[in-house]
Amino acid sequence: MRQILFLALLLATIQHSTAQIATPHSAQRSENAVVEESLTDVECISPTHAIIRFKEVTTILNEHGADLATFVCSCSKNEKLTRFKGLVTDAAGRIIRKFKESELKQTEYSQYLAIDDYKMFLDYTPPVYPVTITYEWTMESRDNLIEFPRFCPQTDYDVSVKKASYTLTAPKELAVRHALLNIDKTVNVSEKSTGLQVLSLELSDLPALKDEPYSRPLRERLPMAWFAPTIFTYYGTQGSLKDWREYGKWEYSLINGSEVLPAAVCQELHQLTDGLKTDREKIDALYQRLEKTTRYVAVLLGIGGQKPAPAADVCKSGFGDCKGLSNYMRAMLKVVGIPSNYVTISTTNRQLLKDFASVGQMNHVILQVPLQGDTLWLECTNPQLPMGYVHEDIAGHNAIEVSEAGGRLVQLPVYADSANLMHSKIHIQLDSKGAADVSLSQDFHNWQYEHYIPLLKMDEKDRHKTLQRMIRVPQAEIGSMDVREDGATITVDAEIKSQRYATTTGQRLFVPICPIHNGYSAPPALPNRQEDIYLGAGYWDKDEITLAIPEGYEIEAMPKDQTVEQPFGTFSFTVQRTDSEVRIQNCLLMKSGTYDKSQYPQFIDFMKKISSIYSQKIVLKKQDS
């Protein structure tokens, strides 16, 4: 379960959403690698003991597939690597390299982690291509068989699979269940001997998946199979995964009783909230307290990283992971009489398998606070976010609400496309030589607000560099710049100078109509597109631009009003003129959703038109004296 690290965004990615949404993917490459054989053999000896044998034979065809030469496996005190060997051969079958277990390295985690998990890895770069790499290894798992290894032989784009197999032998009493995604075969279930059940699945000749622009995330396209026991024993606890309700009962057993806080802390919480009138005010006060008194540290100790630290411990130490911080917030709310629910969710999987309960589908915990006429979702890992703001890593995702009654499958809300607004007000004061003073004021809301959060933590120098990437102003010199936050809104005010905003040709000035939306472009054509068009997040951009005409110049040519309407979005451009200025308004509404792949040429044309409109210029001519 991970922290939502907004500040880890690279400066280069902090551009306007239109640049992110419309950046074309690289041209489709041919195959990078072939999985010759992928074998997983799980021998479950008892409800608490299993031996898992793996074999991966991969032919890497070029440097784009070089990452597949790296070996990595996750370990812990209850899941250990017991055998490993590797072999590298060239195209003629000659041995290039052999690897032994002693050559493996172990990861070291940072001071911000408190975990007993670690990774064993081998970092290898092939000297030539193609090469075939064979890795064989064995893992032994004890006391943590809440689910079995997932079957996912295809792990990246441009990788095909010749043959893959998965075999699981387990006691029938475990009542092993399975679920398939993007697989059109069935799992074979048989009895090996009295009391043993065997599940097997074989796949062959899987074609490589292509990284197509505006398609579903790779994780939703990969062939995948899950296997999990119905009845389990996990770090000394017992539970059932018959359905999400039973899963929730087990999760509740891990948190029940862990919300008790010391009497002195309870008194302090009452002093903080008793004078407030509404529950929302009280929640806000406690949420602010959480922000001021705690920090995130990944804690994967205890019951497999599933049980949160007691609220009293988090209160005393001042740190916790998503589980501990959410449970601590739950405890504080309980003290002041406000009920809340612990919620497990995935920051990567939008959908949970409705009829297949399993722990591995989730990687995060948040808190749900039901209020009359409203429901708040609290991101306790990052309380710097506005209270109740549903960030893009969880918006619209399925989740499991955990209570004494068990688990309940719920779905988090999504902000309307039009609510993800960037509103820009721009004044351009142009002089007769093409230089300009540009006053810029932009408000970013909701989804667009998230992408500019890093600006709040930057120093002035980095802010100026980032703004220069966000705009399309030649030779931009950033003067004053102010960044402030108000709820789920960030406002950026800046003064910008350019010595050559307009291009001078003889008696004419060619003036760009829009100094923002840098990097906007259309995706490449794909004659044999396989995936439907997927727009994960919609947004609304509204620009109000005023261009002051320099004295002695008049308008010679000016773009015409335009409106473009397509299923994916709408765009309007309007322009008004007076003797002294030009007023321009751009409005782009991109609509989230999934659209048939046959509409892709239409989508490209839509994006090209938008790019073309943003790139238009006004021609000013010097008046005859």
C-alpha positions as CSV (number, residue, x, y, z in Angstrom):
1,M,0.0,0.0,0.0
2,R,1.6,3.2,-1.1
3,Q,1.7,6.9,-0.4
4,I,0.2,9.2,-3.0
5,L,3.4,11.1,-3.9
6,F,2.3,14.1,-5.9
7,L,5.6,15.9,-5.3
8,A,7.4,13.0,-7.1
9,L,6.1,14.3,-10.5
10,L,9.0,15.3,-12.7
11,L,9.2,19.0,-13.6
12,A,9.1,18.1,-17.2
13,T,5.6,16.6,-16.9
14,I,4.2,19.6,-15.2
15,Q,2.7,21.0,-18.3
16,H,-0.9,21.9,-19.1
17,S,-3.3,19.0,-19.3
18,T,-3.8,19.5,-23.0
19,A,-0.1,18.9,-23.6
20,Q,-0.3,15.7,-21.5
21,I,-3.5,14.5,-23.1
22,A,-2.5,15.1,-26.7
23,T,1.2,14.1,-26.7
24,P,1.6,11.5,-29.5
25,H,2.9,8.1,-28.7
26,S,6.1,7.0,-30.5
27,A,5.6,5.1,-33.7
28,Q,4.7,1.5,-33.1
29,R,7.7,-0.8,-32.9
30,S,8.0,-4.4,-34.0
31,E,8.4,-7.1,-31.4
32,N,11.0,-6.6,-28.7
33,A,11.0,-10.0,-27.1
34,V,9.4,-13.4,-27.2
35,V,8.5,-15.4,-24.1
36,E,9.5,-18.9,-25.3
37,E,8.2,-20.6,-22.1
38,S,6.7,-19.4,-18.9
39,L,6.0,-22.0,-16.2
40,T,4.6,-21.6,-12.8
41,D,4.1,-24.7,-10.6
42,V,2.5,-24.1,-7.2
43,E,2.5,-27.0,-4.7
44,C,0.4,-26.0,-1.7
45,I,1.3,-28.6,1.0
46,S,-1.0,-27.2,3.7
47,P,-3.1,-24.0,4.4
48,T,0.2,-22.4,5.6
49,H,2.9,-23.8,3.5
50,A,3.6,-23.8,-0.3
51,I,6.5,-24.3,-2.7
52,I,6.4,-22.3,-5.9
53,R,8.6,-23.2,-8.9
54,F,9.2,-20.8,-11.7
55,K,10.8,-21.0,-15.1
56,E,11.1,-18.1,-17.6
57,V,12.7,-18.5,-21.0
58,T,12.8,-15.2,-23.0
59,T,14.4,-14.3,-26.3
60,I,15.3,-10.6,-26.3
61,L,15.4,-9.3,-29.8
62,N,16.7,-5.8,-29.4
63,E,17.7,-3.1,-26.9
64,H,14.1,-2.1,-26.4
65,G,13.5,-5.4,-24.6
66,A,16.6,-5.2,-22.5
67,D,14.6,-4.6,-19.3
68,L,13.4,-8.2,-19.5
69,A,16.9,-9.4,-18.9
70,T,16.6,-8.2,-15.3
71,F,15.6,-10.7,-12.6
72,V,13.6,-9.5,-9.7
73,C,11.6,-11.4,-7.0
74,S,9.8,-10.2,-3.9
75,C,10.7,-11.8,-0.6
76,S,10.0,-11.5,3.1
77,K,10.6,-13.4,6.3
78,N,7.7,-15.6,5.3
79,E,8.4,-15.9,1.6
80,K,12.0,-16.9,0.8
81,L,14.0,-17.6,-2.3
82,T,15.4,-21.1,-1.9
83,R,16.9,-21.8,-5.4
84,F,18.0,-19.8,-8.4
85,K,20.0,-20.2,-11.6
86,G,20.2,-18.4,-14.9
87,L,21.6,-19.0,-18.3
88,V,22.2,-16.7,-21.3
89,T,22.7,-18.0,-24.8
90,D,23.2,-16.4,-28.2
91,A,21.2,-17.0,-31.4
92,A,23.3,-20.1,-32.2
93,G,22.7,-21.6,-28.7
94,R,26.2,-20.9,-27.4
95,I,26.4,-20.1,-23.7
96,I,27.3,-16.4,-23.0
97,R,26.8,-16.4,-19.3
98,K,25.7,-18.5,-16.3
99,F,24.3,-17.0,-13.1
100,K,24.4,-18.4,-9.6
101,E,22.3,-17.5,-6.6
102,S,25.3,-15.9,-4.9
103,E,25.3,-13.2,-7.7
104,L,21.9,-11.9,-6.6
105,K,21.7,-8.6,-4.8
106,Q,19.2,-7.5,-2.1
107,T,17.5,-4.2,-2.2
108,E,17.9,-1.6,0.6
109,Y,15.0,0.5,1.5
110,S,15.0,4.1,2.5
111,Q,14.6,5.6,6.0
112,Y,11.0,6.4,5.2
113,L,10.0,2.7,5.1
114,A,9.4,0.3,8.0
115,I,9.1,-3.1,6.3
116,D,10.4,-6.6,6.4
117,D,9.9,-7.2,2.7
118,Y,12.8,-7.0,0.4
119,K,13.7,-7.8,-3.2
120,M,16.3,-10.1,-4.7
121,F,17.5,-9.0,-8.1
122,L,20.0,-9.4,-10.8
123,D,20.7,-6.4,-13.1
124,Y,22.0,-7.7,-16.4
125,T,22.4,-6.0,-19.8
126,P,22.8,-8.3,-22.8
127,P,26.0,-7.7,-24.8
128,V,24.4,-8.6,-28.2
129,Y,21.0,-9.3,-29.6
130,P,19.2,-11.5,-29.9
131,V,19.9,-13.5,-26.8
132,T,17.8,-16.1,-24.9
133,I,17.7,-15.8,-21.1
134,T,16.5,-18.6,-18.9
135,Y,15.8,-18.0,-15.2
136,E,14.7,-20.8,-12.9
137,W,13.9,-20.2,-9.2
138,T,11.9,-21.6,-6.3
139,M,10.1,-19.7,-3.5
140,E,8.9,-21.2,-0.2
141,S,6.0,-19.5,1.4
142,R,4.8,-20.0,5.0
143,D,1.9,-18.6,6.9
144,N,0.9,-16.0,4.3
145,L,-1.2,-18.0,1.7
146,I,-4.0,-15.6,1.5
147,E,-3.7,-15.9,-2.3
148,F,-1.5,-17.7,-4.8
149,P,0.9,-16.2,-7.4
150,R,-0.9,-14.5,-10.2
151,F,-0.6,-15.9,-13.7
152,C,0.6,-13.1,-16.1
153,P,3.1,-14.4,-18.7
154,Q,2.8,-11.3,-20.8
155,T,4.1,-8.2,-18.9
156,D,4.8,-5.5,-21.5
157,Y,4.0,-4.1,-24.9
158,D,5.7,-5.6,-27.9
159,V,6.3,-9.0,-26.2
160,S,4.7,-12.1,-27.6
161,V,4.3,-15.5,-25.8
162,K,4.8,-18.9,-27.4
163,K,3.9,-21.1,-24.4
164,A,2.8,-20.5,-20.8
165,S,1.4,-22.8,-18.2
166,Y,0.2,-22.6,-14.6
167,T,-0.4,-25.5,-12.3
168,L,-1.7,-25.3,-8.7
169,T,-2.0,-28.3,-6.5
170,A,-3.7,-27.7,-3.2
171,P,-5.8,-29.4,-0.5
172,K,-9.5,-29.5,-1.5
173,E,-10.4,-28.1,1.9
174,L,-9.0,-24.7,0.7
175,A,-11.7,-24.6,-2.0
176,V,-9.4,-22.7,-4.4
177,R,-11.2,-20.2,-6.6
178,H,-10.0,-18.5,-9.8
179,A,-10.8,-15.6,-12.1
180,L,-9.7,-14.8,-15.6
181,L,-9.2,-11.5,-17.5
182,N,-8.5,-11.3,-21.2
183,I,-8.3,-15.1,-21.4
184,D,-10.7,-17.1,-23.6
185,K,-9.7,-20.5,-22.2
186,T,-11.0,-22.2,-19.1
187,V,-9.1,-23.5,-16.1
188,N,-8.9,-27.3,-15.9
189,V,-9.9,-28.6,-12.5
190,S,-9.2,-32.2,-11.5
191,E,-8.3,-34.4,-8.5
192,K,-4.8,-35.6,-8.2
193,S,-5.4,-37.9,-5.3
194,T,-7.7,-38.1,-2.3
195,G,-8.0,-34.6,-0.7
196,L,-5.9,-32.8,-3.4
197,Q,-7.2,-30.5,-6.1
198,V,-5.3,-29.6,-9.3
199,L,-6.0,-26.4,-11.3
200,S,-4.1,-25.9,-14.5
201,L,-4.2,-23.4,-17.3
202,E,-2.2,-23.3,-20.6
203,L,-1.9,-20.5,-23.1
204,S,0.0,-20.4,-26.4
205,D,0.8,-18.1,-29.3
206,L,-0.2,-14.8,-27.6
207,P,0.4,-12.0,-30.0
208,A,2.3,-8.9,-28.9
209,L,0.2,-6.0,-27.6
210,K,0.8,-2.6,-29.2
211,D,1.1,0.6,-27.3
212,E,-1.6,2.6,-29.0
213,P,-2.3,6.2,-28.2
214,Y,-5.5,6.8,-26.1
215,S,-6.0,3.2,-25.2
216,R,-6.8,1.5,-21.9
217,P,-3.9,1.1,-19.4
218,L,-1.7,-1.9,-20.1
219,R,-2.8,-3.7,-16.9
220,E,-6.4,-3.8,-18.2
221,R,-5.3,-5.4,-21.5
222,L,-2.9,-8.2,-20.3
223,P,-4.1,-11.8,-20.1
224,M,-4.2,-12.5,-16.4
225,A,-5.5,-15.2,-14.0
226,W,-6.0,-15.0,-10.2
227,F,-6.1,-17.9,-7.8
228,A,-7.0,-17.7,-4.1
229,P,-8.3,-20.0,-1.3
230,T,-11.8,-19.6,0.0
231,I,-10.7,-20.5,3.5
232,F,-7.3,-19.2,4.6
233,T,-4.9,-19.0,7.5
234,Y,-2.8,-15.9,7.3
235,Y,-0.2,-14.9,10.0
236,G,-2.2,-16.8,12.6
237,T,-5.6,-15.3,11.6
238,Q,-8.4,-17.2,9.9
239,G,-10.8,-15.9,7.4
240,S,-12.9,-16.5,4.3
241,L,-12.8,-15.0,0.8
242,K,-16.1,-16.5,-0.3
243,D,-17.2,-13.0,-1.3
244,W,-16.4,-9.4,-0.5
245,R,-18.7,-9.5,2.5
246,E,-16.6,-12.2,4.1
247,Y,-13.4,-10.4,3.1
248,G,-14.7,-7.3,4.9
249,K,-15.4,-9.3,8.1
250,W,-11.8,-10.4,8.2
251,E,-10.4,-6.9,7.5
252,Y,-12.7,-5.6,10.2
253,S,-11.3,-8.1,12.7
254,L,-7.8,-6.6,12.0
255,I,-8.9,-3.1,12.9
256,N,-11.5,-3.7,15.6
257,G,-10.2,-2.5,18.9
258,S,-7.3,-0.7,17.4
259,E,-9.0,2.8,17.5
260,V,-8.6,3.3,21.2
261,L,-6.8,6.6,22.1
262,P,-5.4,7.8,25.5
263,A,-7.7,9.8,27.7
264,A,-5.5,12.9,27.5
265,V,-5.7,12.8,23.7
266,C,-9.5,12.3,23.8
267,Q,-9.8,15.4,26.0
268,E,-7.7,17.4,23.6
269,L,-9.9,16.3,20.7
270,H,-13.0,17.4,22.5
271,Q,-11.4,20.8,23.3
272,L,-10.7,21.2,19.6
273,T,-14.1,20.3,18.3
274,D,-16.8,20.8,21.0
275,G,-17.3,24.4,20.1
276,L,-17.9,23.7,16.5
277,K,-21.4,23.6,15.2
278,T,-21.4,21.0,12.4
279,D,-19.9,17.6,11.8
280,R,-18.2,18.9,8.7
281,E,-16.4,21.6,10.8
282,K,-15.3,19.0,13.3
283,I,-14.0,16.7,10.5
284,D,-12.1,19.5,9.0
285,A,-10.5,20.4,12.4
286,L,-9.4,16.8,12.9
287,Y,-8.2,16.5,9.3
288,Q,-6.0,19.6,9.8
289,R,-4.7,18.1,13.1
290,L,-3.8,14.9,11.2
291,E,-1.8,17.0,8.7
292,K,0.1,18.9,11.4
293,T,0.9,16.0,13.7
294,T,1.7,13.0,11.4
295,R,3.7,12.1,8.4
296,Y,3.7,9.1,6.0
297,V,6.0,6.1,6.5
298,A,5.4,2.8,4.7
299,V,4.8,0.2,7.4
300,L,4.6,-3.4,6.1
301,L,5.3,-5.1,9.4
302,G,2.9,-7.3,11.4
303,I,0.2,-9.3,9.7
304,G,1.6,-9.2,6.2
305,G,1.3,-5.5,6.0
306,Q,-2.5,-5.8,6.3
307,K,-3.1,-4.8,9.9
308,P,-2.8,-1.1,10.7
309,A,-0.8,0.1,13.7
310,P,-3.0,0.9,16.7
311,A,-4.2,4.5,16.7
312,A,-2.5,5.1,20.0
313,D,0.9,4.1,18.5
314,V,0.4,6.4,15.5
315,C,-0.6,9.2,17.8
316,K,2.5,8.8,19.9
317,S,5.0,8.3,17.1
318,G,3.5,10.8,14.6
319,F,3.9,8.5,11.6
320,G,2.0,5.7,9.8
321,D,1.2,4.3,6.5
322,C,-2.2,4.5,4.7
323,K,-3.7,1.9,7.0
324,G,-2.4,3.4,10.2
325,L,-3.2,7.0,9.3
326,S,-6.7,6.1,8.1
327,N,-7.3,4.1,11.2
328,Y,-6.0,7.0,13.4
329,M,-8.4,9.4,11.7
330,R,-11.2,6.9,12.3
331,A,-10.3,6.8,15.9
332,M,-10.3,10.6,16.3
333,L,-13.7,10.9,14.6
334,K,-15.1,8.2,16.9
335,V,-14.0,10.1,20.0
336,V,-16.1,13.1,18.9
337,G,-19.1,10.9,17.9
338,I,-18.7,10.8,14.1
339,P,-18.8,7.3,12.6
340,S,-16.6,6.4,9.6
341,N,-15.6,3.4,7.6
342,Y,-12.2,2.0,6.7
343,V,-12.0,1.5,2.9
344,T,-9.6,-0.6,0.9
345,I,-9.0,0.5,-2.7
346,S,-6.6,0.2,-5.6
347,T,-4.8,3.2,-7.0
348,T,-4.1,1.3,-10.2
349,N,-7.1,-1.0,-10.8
350,R,-10.3,1.0,-11.7
351,Q,-12.5,-2.1,-11.4
352,L,-12.4,-4.9,-8.8
353,L,-13.6,-8.3,-9.8
354,K,-17.2,-8.4,-8.5
355,D,-17.4,-12.1,-8.0
356,F,-13.8,-12.8,-6.9
357,A,-12.7,-11.5,-3.5
358,S,-9.0,-11.2,-3.0
359,V,-6.6,-9.1,-1.0
360,G,-4.1,-8.5,-3.9
361,Q,-6.5,-6.4,-5.9
362,M,-6.1,-3.5,-3.5
363,N,-3.0,-1.5,-2.5
364,H,-4.3,1.4,-0.5
365,V,-6.6,2.5,2.3
366,I,-8.7,5.6,2.7
367,L,-11.5,6.7,5.0
368,Q,-15.2,7.1,4.2
369,V,-17.3,9.5,6.4
370,P,-21.1,9.2,5.7
371,L,-22.8,12.6,6.4
372,Q,-26.4,13.5,6.0
373,G,-26.9,14.1,2.3
374,D,-23.2,13.6,1.5
375,T,-20.3,11.2,1.8
376,L,-16.7,12.4,2.4
377,W,-13.7,10.4,1.2
378,L,-10.6,11.3,3.2
379,E,-7.1,10.7,1.8
380,C,-5.3,10.4,5.1
381,T,-2.0,9.5,3.5
382,N,-1.8,13.1,2.1
383,P,-3.9,15.4,4.3
384,Q,-2.4,18.3,2.5
385,L,-5.1,17.7,0.0
386,P,-8.4,19.5,0.6
387,M,-10.7,17.6,2.9
388,G,-12.9,15.3,0.9
389,Y,-11.1,15.9,-2.4
390,V,-11.1,12.7,-4.5
391,H,-7.8,12.6,-6.4
392,E,-7.3,11.0,-9.8
393,D,-5.6,7.9,-8.4
394,I,-8.9,6.8,-6.8
395,A,-11.6,8.8,-8.5
396,G,-14.2,6.5,-10.0
397,H,-12.5,3.4,-8.7
398,N,-14.2,0.4,-7.0
399,A,-13.5,0.0,-3.3
400,I,-14.5,-2.2,-0.4
401,E,-16.2,-0.4,2.5
402,V,-15.3,-2.3,5.7
403,S,-17.6,-2.4,8.6
404,E,-18.7,-4.8,11.4
405,A,-21.3,-6.2,8.9
406,G,-18.5,-7.1,6.5
407,G,-17.3,-5.7,3.1
408,R,-19.4,-3.8,0.6
409,L,-18.4,-3.1,-3.0
410,V,-18.7,0.7,-3.6
411,Q,-17.6,3.1,-6.3
412,L,-16.0,6.5,-5.6
413,P,-17.3,9.6,-7.4
414,V,-15.8,11.2,-10.4
415,Y,-15.7,15.0,-11.0
416,A,-17.7,16.1,-14.0
417,D,-15.5,16.9,-17.0
418,S,-16.5,20.5,-16.9
419,A,-15.4,20.7,-13.2
420,N,-11.8,19.9,-14.2
421,L,-11.4,23.5,-15.3
422,M,-8.4,25.6,-16.3
423,H,-9.5,29.2,-16.6
424,S,-6.9,31.6,-18.1
425,K,-7.1,35.4,-18.3
426,I,-4.3,36.8,-20.4
427,H,-3.5,40.4,-21.4
428,I,-0.8,40.9,-24.1
429,Q,0.6,44.5,-24.5
430,L,2.4,44.5,-27.9
431,D,4.8,47.1,-29.1
432,S,5.7,48.1,-32.7
433,K,8.8,45.9,-32.7
434,G,7.0,42.7,-31.8
435,A,8.0,42.7,-28.1
436,A,5.2,42.1,-25.5
437,D,4.4,42.3,-21.9
438,V,2.1,39.4,-21.0
439,S,0.0,39.3,-17.8
440,L,-1.2,35.8,-17.1
441,S,-3.7,34.7,-14.5
442,Q,-4.8,31.0,-14.4
443,D,-7.0,29.1,-12.1
444,F,-6.7,25.2,-12.0
445,H,-9.5,23.2,-10.5
446,N,-9.8,19.5,-9.4
447,W,-8.0,17.2,-11.8
448,Q,-6.1,20.0,-13.4
449,Y,-5.3,21.4,-9.9
450,E,-3.6,18.1,-9.0
451,H,-1.0,18.4,-11.7
452,Y,0.1,21.8,-10.4
453,I,0.4,20.9,-6.7
454,P,4.2,20.6,-7.1
455,L,4.4,24.3,-7.9
456,L,3.4,25.0,-4.3
457,K,6.6,23.4,-3.0
458,M,9.0,24.9,-5.5
459,D,11.4,27.7,-5.0
460,E,11.2,30.8,-7.3
461,K,13.8,29.5,-9.7
462,D,12.1,26.2,-10.3
463,R,8.7,27.9,-10.6
464,H,10.0,30.1,-13.4
465,K,11.6,27.2,-15.2
466,T,8.3,25.3,-15.0
467,L,6.2,28.2,-16.2
468,Q,8.5,28.6,-19.2
469,R,7.7,24.9,-20.2
470,M,3.9,25.6,-19.7
471,I,3.7,28.6,-22.1
472,R,4.4,29.2,-25.8
473,V,6.1,32.6,-25.5
474,P,9.4,33.0,-27.4
475,Q,12.4,34.2,-25.3
476,A,10.1,34.4,-22.3
477,E,11.5,36.3,-19.3
478,I,9.5,35.6,-16.1
479,G,9.1,38.6,-13.9
480,S,6.9,38.4,-10.8
481,M,5.1,35.1,-10.2
482,D,2.6,34.1,-7.5
483,V,1.2,30.7,-6.7
484,R,-1.5,30.1,-4.1
485,E,-4.0,27.4,-3.1
486,D,-7.6,27.7,-2.1
487,G,-9.3,24.3,-1.6
488,A,-9.0,22.2,-4.8
489,T,-7.9,25.3,-6.8
490,I,-4.5,26.6,-7.5
491,T,-4.0,30.1,-8.9
492,V,-1.0,31.2,-10.8
493,D,-0.3,34.9,-11.6
494,A,2.7,35.9,-13.6
495,E,4.2,38.8,-15.5
496,I,6.1,37.7,-18.6
497,K,8.2,39.7,-21.1
498,S,9.2,38.7,-24.6
499,Q,11.4,40.6,-27.0
500,R,10.0,38.7,-30.0
501,Y,6.5,37.6,-29.2
502,A,5.4,38.6,-32.7
503,T,7.3,38.0,-36.0
504,T,8.2,41.2,-37.9
505,T,8.1,41.1,-41.7
506,G,8.4,44.5,-43.4
507,Q,5.4,46.6,-42.3
508,R,3.6,43.7,-40.7
509,L,3.5,41.9,-37.4
510,F,2.4,38.3,-37.2
511,V,1.0,37.8,-33.7
512,P,0.2,34.4,-32.1
513,I,-3.3,34.4,-30.7
514,C,-2.6,32.1,-27.7
515,P,0.5,32.2,-25.5
516,I,-0.4,28.9,-23.7
517,H,-1.2,25.3,-24.5
518,N,2.4,24.5,-25.3
519,G,3.1,21.1,-26.8
520,Y,-0.4,20.5,-28.1
521,S,-0.4,18.0,-31.0
522,A,-2.4,15.2,-32.6
523,P,-1.6,11.5,-32.2
524,P,-0.2,9.5,-35.2
525,A,-2.4,7.6,-37.6
526,L,-2.8,3.9,-37.0
527,P,-4.2,2.0,-40.0
528,N,-4.8,-1.2,-38.0
529,R,-5.8,0.1,-34.6
530,Q,-6.8,-2.7,-32.2
531,E,-8.1,-0.8,-29.1
532,D,-11.0,1.5,-28.7
533,I,-10.3,5.1,-27.9
534,Y,-10.1,5.6,-24.1
535,L,-10.1,9.1,-22.6
536,G,-9.6,8.6,-18.9
537,A,-10.2,12.1,-17.7
538,G,-12.1,14.9,-19.3
539,Y,-11.5,18.6,-18.7
540,W,-12.5,22.1,-19.7
541,D,-10.1,24.8,-20.8
542,K,-11.4,28.4,-21.0
543,D,-9.1,31.1,-22.3
544,E,-9.9,34.9,-22.2
545,I,-7.2,36.7,-24.1
546,T,-6.9,40.4,-24.8
547,L,-4.4,41.7,-27.3
548,A,-3.6,45.4,-27.2
549,I,-2.8,46.7,-30.7
550,P,0.3,48.9,-30.8
551,E,-0.2,52.5,-31.8
552,G,0.1,53.1,-35.5
553,Y,-1.0,49.5,-36.5
554,E,-4.2,48.2,-37.8
555,I,-5.6,44.7,-38.3
556,E,-5.0,43.4,-41.8
557,A,-6.1,39.7,-41.3
558,M,-7.8,37.9,-38.4
559,P,-9.0,34.3,-37.9
560,K,-12.7,33.6,-38.1
561,D,-14.9,32.3,-35.4
562,Q,-15.0,28.5,-35.4
563,T,-16.9,25.8,-33.6
564,V,-15.9,22.1,-33.7
565,E,-18.2,19.4,-32.3
566,Q,-17.4,15.7,-32.0
567,P,-18.3,12.9,-29.6
568,F,-15.0,13.3,-27.9
569,G,-15.4,17.0,-27.2
570,T,-16.3,20.5,-28.3
571,F,-14.2,23.5,-29.2
572,S,-15.2,27.0,-29.9
573,F,-13.1,30.0,-30.9
574,T,-14.5,33.5,-31.0
575,V,-12.8,36.8,-31.7
576,Q,-13.9,40.4,-31.4
577,R,-12.1,43.5,-32.5
578,T,-12.0,47.2,-31.7
579,D,-9.7,49.9,-32.9
580,S,-7.3,49.3,-30.0
581,E,-7.6,45.7,-29.1
582,V,-8.6,42.2,-30.0
583,R,-10.5,39.9,-27.6
584,I,-10.3,36.2,-28.0
585,Q,-12.0,33.3,-26.3
586,N,-11.1,29.7,-26.6
587,C,-13.3,27.0,-24.9
588,L,-12.3,23.3,-25.1
589,L,-14.3,20.6,-23.4
590,M,-12.7,17.1,-23.6
591,K,-15.2,14.4,-22.7
592,S,-14.0,11.3,-20.8
593,G,-15.2,8.0,-22.0
594,T,-14.6,5.1,-24.4
595,Y,-15.2,5.5,-28.1
596,D,-15.2,2.9,-30.9
597,K,-11.8,2.4,-32.6
598,S,-13.4,3.1,-36.0
599,Q,-13.7,6.8,-34.9
600,Y,-9.9,7.1,-34.5
601,P,-9.4,9.0,-37.8
602,Q,-12.2,11.3,-36.8
603,F,-10.5,11.8,-33.4
604,I,-7.1,12.6,-35.0
605,D,-8.9,15.2,-37.2
606,F,-10.5,16.8,-34.1
607,M,-7.1,17.1,-32.4
608,K,-5.5,18.6,-35.5
609,K,-8.2,21.2,-35.8
610,I,-7.7,22.2,-32.1
611,S,-4.0,22.4,-32.6
612,S,-4.4,24.5,-35.7
613,I,-6.8,26.9,-34.1
614,Y,-4.4,27.4,-31.1
615,S,-1.6,28.1,-33.5
616,Q,-3.4,30.8,-35.5
617,K,-2.0,34.3,-35.9
618,I,-3.4,37.8,-36.3
619,V,-1.7,40.0,-39.0
620,L,-1.2,43.7,-38.0
621,K,-0.1,46.2,-40.7
622,K,1.6,49.5,-40.0
623,Q,-0.7,52.4,-41.0
624,D,0.4,54.7,-43.8
625,S,1.7,57.9,-42.3
